[in-house]
């Protein structure tokens, strides 16, 4: 069944995403582009199980997300999914290494500190382990977020405008780190972006226009 998402508003019912199918292969990198308000972030939330469709189903690694309760979806996300957001979403009260350790600790993984340290070394932040987010630049904060996303070895990574708050030079550096790590890990990458350069680095590009999906690659 095709995927649809509707919401209610003071003006009545609004269709955010309208009756479409999207298949993403294992290990594929795909960019989702489109104008503001087209439904890109809503689509990402549905694919990640952070929101539920009005009709249709979302499958992640042969598991139907919409058939799970919230605890079930959260457990699957913890085990299979990594996130990188435009606004970093780091916990301000935790150091860089503690932010990266957090998903490991939630999963009960052994040697969380050693694994977090190794992930931060991979993104070039071995000299910032004990720094808090407020002590880091925007680019450094995003590198912490990338390390946190990859530290659990997710099968799929969702990146929502990961360079949106960064200048071009820093953004280009972040994209290189993101794509290099993704390629090395063989992770499926779903990238929401306004940046045509970032989109061009993906194997496939789809465009959302007024809630409908168009293959742009």
C-alpha positions in Angstrom: 0.0 0.0 0.0 1.3 3.5 -0.9 2.3 5.8 1.9 0.2 8.8 2.9 0.4 11.3 5.7 -2.4 13.7 6.6 -2.7 16.1 9.5 -5.5 18.2 10.8 -5.2 22.0 10.9 -7.5 25.0 11.6 -8.1 25.1 7.8 -9.1 21.4 7.8 -7.3 18.2 6.8 -3.9 18.7 5.1 -2.1 16.0 3.0 1.6 16.3 3.7 2.6 13.2 1.8 0.4 11.8 -0.9 0.2 8.2 -2.0 3.7 7.1 -3.0 6.0 4.2 -2.8 9.8 4.4 -2.1 12.2 1.4 -2.0 15.7 2.0 -0.7 18.2 -0.8 -1.2 20.6 -2.0 1.5 23.8 0.0 1.4 22.3 2.6 -1.0 22.8 6.3 -0.6 19.7 8.4 -1.5 19.1 12.1 -1.3 15.7 13.6 -0.7 15.4 17.1 -2.1 12.6 19.6 -2.6 11.4 23.1 -1.5 10.7 24.0 2.1 7.3 22.6 3.1 7.4 19.8 0.6 7.3 17.1 3.3 11.0 16.1 3.4 11.4 16.0 7.2 8.0 14.4 7.6 9.1 11.6 5.2 12.3 11.2 7.2 10.3 10.9 10.5 8.1 8.2 8.9 11.0 6.2 7.5 12.7 6.3 10.9 9.6 5.3 12.8 9.4 8.7 14.7 6.0 9.2 13.2 3.2 7.0 11.8 1.6 7.2 8.4 -2.1 7.8 7.9 -2.2 4.9 5.5 0.4 2.6 4.1 3.3 0.9 5.9 7.0 1.5 6.5 9.4 -1.5 6.5 12.9 -1.4 8.0 15.0 -4.5 7.5 12.0 -6.7 7.0 10.2 -5.3 10.1 7.0 -3.4 9.6 7.5 -0.3 11.8 3.8 0.7 11.8 3.0 -2.7 13.3 5.2 -2.0 16.4 4.3 0.0 19.5 6.4 3.0 20.5 8.7 0.8 22.6 9.2 -1.6 19.8 10.0 1.2 17.3 12.4 2.7 19.8 14.2 -0.6 20.3 14.5 -1.1 16.6 15.9 2.5 16.2 18.4 1.9 18.9 19.6 -1.3 17.3 19.5 -0.3 13.6 19.3 3.5 13.1 21.7 6.4 13.3 20.7 10.1 13.1 22.5 13.3 12.2 20.5 16.5 12.5 21.0 20.1 11.3 20.9 21.3 14.9 23.3 18.6 16.2 21.0 17.5 19.1 23.9 17.0 21.6 23.2 17.0 25.3 24.7 20.1 26.7 25.4 18.6 30.1 27.5 15.8 28.6 31.0 15.9 27.2 31.8 14.9 23.7 32.8 11.4 24.7 29.7 11.1 27.0 27.4 12.1 24.1 28.9 9.4 21.9 28.8 6.8 24.7 25.0 7.4 25.3 23.5 5.2 22.6 26.0 2.4 23.5 25.0 2.6 27.1 21.3 2.6 26.2 21.9 -0.6 24.2 23.9 -2.1 27.1 27.0 -2.4 24.9 30.3 -3.3 26.6 33.4 -1.1 26.5 31.3 2.0 25.7 34.0 4.5 26.6 36.6 2.8 24.4 34.3 2.5 21.4 33.2 6.2 21.8 36.9 7.3 22.0 37.6 5.3 18.8 34.6 6.9 17.0 35.8 10.4 18.0 39.3 9.6 16.8 37.8 8.6 13.4 36.3 12.1 13.0 39.5 13.9 14.2 38.3 14.9 17.7 40.7 13.0 19.9 41.7 16.3 21.4 38.1 17.3 22.3 37.0 14.2 24.3 36.3 16.1 27.5 34.9 19.2 26.0 31.2 20.2 26.4 29.2 21.2 23.3 29.3 24.9 24.2 33.1 24.6 24.0 33.0 23.3 20.5 32.6 25.0 17.1 29.6 24.1 15.0 31.7 21.8 12.8 33.1 20.1 15.8 29.6 19.6 17.3 28.5 18.0 14.0 31.5 15.7 14.0 30.5 14.6 17.6 27.0 13.9 16.2 28.4 11.9 13.3 30.6 9.8 15.7 27.5 9.2 17.9 25.5 8.2 14.8 28.1 5.6 13.6 29.3 4.3 17.0 26.5 1.7 17.2 27.2 0.4 13.6 23.7 1.2 12.4 22.3 -0.5 9.2 20.8 2.8 8.1 21.7 6.5 8.7 19.2 9.3 8.4 20.8 12.7 7.9 18.5 15.8 8.0 20.2 18.9 6.5 23.5 18.0 8.3 25.3 21.0 6.9 22.5 23.5 7.2 24.0 25.4 10.2 27.5 25.4 8.9 29.5 27.6 6.5 30.5 26.1 3.1 34.0 25.1 4.0 33.0 23.5 7.2 30.0 21.9 5.5 32.1 20.4 2.8 34.5 18.9 5.4 31.5 17.4 7.3 30.1 15.9 4.1 33.5 14.3 3.4 33.6 12.7 6.8 30.0 11.6 6.5 30.3 10.0 3.1 33.8 8.4 3.9 32.5 6.8 7.1 29.3 5.7 5.4 31.2 4.1 2.5 33.6 2.3 4.9 30.7 1.0 7.0 28.4 0.0 4.0 25.5 1.8 5.7 22.3 2.8 4.0 22.2 6.6 3.8 19.1 8.7 3.6 20.1 12.4 3.2 17.6 15.2 3.3 19.2 18.3 1.9 18.8 21.6 0.0 22.4 21.4 -1.2 22.7 20.1 -4.8 26.4 19.3 -4.2 25.5 17.1 -1.2 22.7 15.4 -3.2 25.0 14.7 -6.1 27.3 12.6 -3.9 24.4 10.1 -3.4 23.8 7.3 -5.8 20.1 8.3 -6.2 18.1 11.5 -5.8 14.4 11.8 -5.3 12.5 15.1 -5.2 9.4 15.8 -3.1 7.0 18.4 -4.7 3.8 19.1 -2.9 3.9 15.8 -1.1 4.5 13.7 -4.2 7.7 11.9 -5.0 9.6 12.2 -8.3 12.8 10.3 -9.2 15.3 13.0 -10.0 18.4 10.9 -10.7 
